[in-house]
Structure formats: structure tokens, C-alpha cells
Amino acid sequence: MEYVRVTKDNLEKEHICCALSNNRDVQVTSKKAWLADRFEDGLVFLKGSERGKCFIEYLPAENAWNPIDADGYMYIDCLWVSGSLKGHGYSNDLLEACVEDGKTKGRKGLCILGAAKKRPFLADPKYLRHKGFAVCDEADNGIQLWCLSFDDDAARPTFKECARHPQTEGNGFVLYYTSQCPFNAKYVPIVERTAKEQGVPFRAVHIKSREEAQCAPTPVTTYALFYDGEYLTNEQMNDKRFLKLLSAL
């Protein structure tokens, strides 16, 4: 497969690889608007030329929308290959392209979020370990920061203190999220409406800047749901999932 680097010049005409094909969908437009502003920060979005979920998104860790200290590293926002494109070595191609780009730019290594066991929307720990990554820090909620250092003497990335003990103040649900994940544009309003219909306290905090993201009380900023101050999940909710969650609390 050939690979295409999405840039500000071709962003409007390129498919961005998620499970969305309509360029006028609010999820697509919100994601593309977020991407457009990140290219100046050094973000790279490399995708397979075939239509489907096959891409890697990364940028210098100093500009990452996560509360990490990883100066000199590249931070991988997302490495996603699934569906019919899975099992052909495309993940390896994309990761190797990131490694080569990082080395060319003089970076110290790569880092990415994961967990001890596979969690939705986080990197697969088995794959990371297979590719030479190792855990370099872990928050109280089990979210781990993994790194692949190019230099054994390089300092390892860590979480900022605000992310080590994920918690919020107040009762009810609090959701921290960004526009990085396109699904949020559709599903956050749905969950807000569902919570209101159920008479459940719900507050959504839309992180709109890198500075806000780097001070967030959670290692995962794309989507982090709390209840009565305690971290629950980074898995996006729709109305059915949220109602099921309510019944379990």
C-alpha cells in the first residue's frame, strides 16, 4: 500500500481514515479543524492510500495535548489499523515511518499512552512490547506512558503531577474531552442530553488549547469520564452505553 501525508494543503480533499465518509459530517469537520491548527505545531498525519482505518498521528511531545513531560520525544496521538486492513503489516509500516521521522528530526524517541491490558482507544500493550516500547510511568487509574528511546541515556518521559492522581471535584459526572477524536462532536451532546433527561448531574469540559490539555487532571484528554470525583473510563459513550453505565452505578 502507498501512504499519504495529510497536510494543510490537501486536508479538505483527503479522507481522514475514521469510520466516517461524509466530509460534511460534524465529526469530520470538527476533526479537520483541529488538525488544521496542529500542523503548525509539527503534527504529522500519515495514512494508507486505501479507504479505511489505517493511519498514525504524532507530533513533538512538547506540543502534545496531554499532561506529560517528554521534551525531545515524539508523542503518538493515535496508531490505528483495523477492519480489512488489519494483519498486513501496515501498523509496522506506519510506526517505522514515525521512528525514521523522529530520528531524522533529532528526537530522543517516541511515547504513547497504553495500559497493562488493552483498553479501548489506547495502544495495545502486546504490540508496544513487541516493538521495543517499555512502560516509563503509570497513573493511579492504570493509564501508562510507554516509550521507545533511541538513546539509552535519554531521560524517560513522565506524567505531570496533575495527571498522576486523576480526580475531579463535585458530585455527578464530569467529562473532559478534546476535538481530537471526531466522535466527540456527535456523541458528547447526545450524552449531555441523555443525562439531562435522566436528571443526572453532568458537566462537560471541552479542552480547547494545548495549555489546558497539559494541565488536565487526567492522562487521557481525548475523553475522560469521572463520577463523583473518581475516574471511570476513556471509552466514548453513546446514549445506550451511558444508560447502561447509569444502571450499574
FENMOVEN-V485559 format. One record per residue. RES is the residue in one small letter. PSI is psi as a letter, one per 20 degrees, with the letter a starting at -180 (none if undefined). Layout:
((RES/PSI) (RES/PSI))
This chain:
((m/q) (e/r) (y/q) (v/p) (r/o) (v/p) (t/r) (k/h) (d/h) (n/j) (l/g) (e/h) (k/i) (e/q) (h/p) (i/j) (c/i) (c/a) (a/l) (l/p) (s/i) (n/o) (n/i) (r/i) (d/p) (v/h) (q/g) (v/g) (t/h) (s/g) (k/g) (k/h) (a/h) (w/g) (l/g) (a/h) (d/i) (r/i) (f/h) (e/i) (d/j) (g/j) (l/p) (v/p) (f/o) (l/p) (k/q) (g/q) (s/h) (e/q) (r/p) (g/a) (k/n) (c/n) (f/r) (i/q) (e/p) (y/r) (l/r) (p/p) (a/h) (e/h) (n/j) (a/q) (w/l) (n/q) (p/m) (i/q) (d/o) (a/l) (d/p) (g/i) (y/r) (m/p) (y/p) (i/o) (d/g) (c/p) (l/o) (w/o) (v/p) (s/a) (g/b) (s/i) (l/i) (k/q) (g/j) (h/j) (g/j) (y/h) (s/g) (n/g) (d/g) (l/g) (l/g) (e/h) (a/h) (c/g) (v/g) (e/g) (d/g) (g/g) (k/g) (t/h) (k/j) (g/k) (r/r) (k/h) (g/a) (l/q) (c/q) (i/q) (l/q) (g/a) (a/r) (a/h) (k/q) (k/p) (r/q) (p/p) (f/j) (l/q) (a/q) (d/o) (p/h) (k/g) (y/g) (l/g) (r/g) (h/h) (k/j) (g/j) (f/q) (a/q) (v/p) (c/i) (d/q) (e/p) (a/r) (d/h) (n/j) (g/i) (i/p) (q/q) (l/o) (w/q) (c/q) (l/o) (s/p) (f/i) (d/p) (d/h) (d/i) (a/q) (a/q) (r/q) (p/q) (t/r) (f/q) (k/q) (e/h) (c/h) (a/i) (r/h) (h/m) (p/p) (q/q) (t/r) (e/q) (g/r) (n/r) (g/a) (f/p) (v/p) (l/p) (y/p) (y/r) (t/r) (s/j) (q/g) (c/p) (p/h) (f/h) (n/h) (a/h) (k/g) (y/h) (v/g) (p/h) (i/g) (v/h) (e/g) (r/g) (t/g) (a/g) (k/g) (e/h) (q/i) (g/k) (v/p) (p/p) (f/p) (r/p) (a/p) (v/o) (h/o) (i/o) (k/j) (s/q) (r/h) (e/g) (e/g) (a/h) (q/i) (c/j) (a/q) (p/k) (t/q) (p/h) (v/o) (t/i) (t/h) (y/o) (a/o) (l/p) (f/q) (y/p) (d/l) (g/i) (e/q) (y/p) (l/g) (t/r) (n/j) (e/p) (q/p) (m/p) (n/a) (d/g) (k/g) (r/h) (f/g) (l/h) (k/h) (l/g) (l/g) (s/h) (a/i) (l/none))
